[in-house]
């Protein structure tokens, strides 16, 4: 597949002294999920700041507000992915004015147990090395790597290769330009159990608040929403934090959207997305006889990170994600060149 591709958008990196709120604003403005953080004191990168970090702080404080008066919030310490967020040091009381460095001061072992592990490769390294990192399965409390920073000879980050970039590259090189589909790409959920797994899902009668709580507790990026028959009808993800805050700002004195049913929220979030030209995660499904090549095509063309697998009755039975594609490549020793 050749050298690492050029960046399609400007690389965003920040100083570790900015606040969580400022970091969240930058993520939203650039429509990205994370960025590298640089510590000028040591003249080096200290890791990724991920939207899930801010998400967990906001949801953690919201949960505390329901249990105690605001006057007691400042005595609390939140545990966010193993990082202690001391609200007594927050002037605003919500923790969002604290510097993002609180997430990045631990040793590398602690950082790699978080939602966005930092595992850089050199610009001279191979695609296969990147795929192996992105395909690695880990056990809690560790988190899988979803993006890999590429550094040049001086240690500067010059690119970020995500699981989605691997999928997009495969789609272009092997499913558009190639004359033959590799055998690896013929796997299906029915014959090879591709993507078949027990899924954590949410009933369509649940509230947005319940969805957000489950995302935090289970350290998930997305939750499929299912109807009474177990058929997927939507998804809630950490990206929805942006739409939630947007809807809240449009009517700050109205009912908190966290009290809405997830289906009511999804409808209004879709309207907001259309009006603001923002992209929201959609529920894309595929059946048991869908080959991996089609999953790759859907992942690349629908610009999504996962495809929900449904059985012959359209019930949710699994998911094929960009991570699954990377693992298939690694397991089958499919060389990415």
Secondary structure by P-SEA (a helix, b strand, c coil): ccccccccccbbbbcccccaaaaaaaaaaaccccbbbbccccccccccccaaaaaaaaaaaaaaaacccccccccccccccccccccccccccccccccccccccccaaaaaaccbbbbbbcccccaaaaaaaaaccccccbbbbcbbbbbcccccccccccaaaaaaaaaacccccccccccccccccccccccccccccccccccaaaaaaaaaaacccbbbbbcccccccccccccaaaaaaaaaaacccccccccccaaaaaaaaaaaaaaaccccbbbbbbcccccaaaaaaaaaaacccbbbbbcccccccbbbcaaaaaaaaaaaccccc
